[in-house]
C-alpha cells in the first residue's frame, strides 16, 4: 500500500470503522466463535472484532503490516495474526464459523483473484457460516489516492452472482454513502 493508506491506521479511521462501518455491516449477523478476518491492514477492524467473544484469525498478505499487527495484538489471547494470501488459504475446509473483510477487496488486483479469494473464504467456512464484507464503490478521488497502488473496486451490482459462484447463498448486498456491504451464507456443499 502507498503512504496515503497510513490514514487507515489513524484514530479517525478506527472511529469510523468502530462507530459506523462495522455496526452497519455486521448488525445482528452472528459470526460464531472462530472468525476469519481477511486483509486487516492496519487493524482498525481487528480492534472491533477482537472484542467479540470469539477466536479471531486475521490473514494479512503484506509482510510489514502483518509484523505490525503481530506486535500490536501480542497481548490478545484470542487473536492470531497470519501472514498469508487469502487466495490460497492454508486452513482446512470448514474451519471457521464466520468471516469478515472490510475495505480491502479493492486492493486485490484482478476480478479473477477477487473471485478466488471469495472461493477460498467459502472453502474454509463451515456450511451455514456467514461472510460479512464491505468496501467502497468506484470514486475518482479514491483512485487518485491509490497512485502507485492497486485500485480495483468491486462492482456491487455484480457481487451477488460472484458470491453465488463462490458457493454462497442468501446473498444480500446493500449500497450506501459509505460504499457497499454484503452478507452471504456459505452453502451446504
Secondary structure, DSSP 8 states (H G I E B T S, - for coil): --GGGGGGGSHHHHHHIIIIIHHHHHTT----SEEEEE--TTSHHHHHHTTSSSEEEEEE--HHHHHHHHHHTTT-TTEEEEE--TTS--S-TT-EEEEEEES-GGGSSSHHHHHHHHHHHHHHEEEEEEEEEEE----HHHHHHTTTS------HHHHHHHHHHTTEEEEEEEEETTEEEEEEEE---
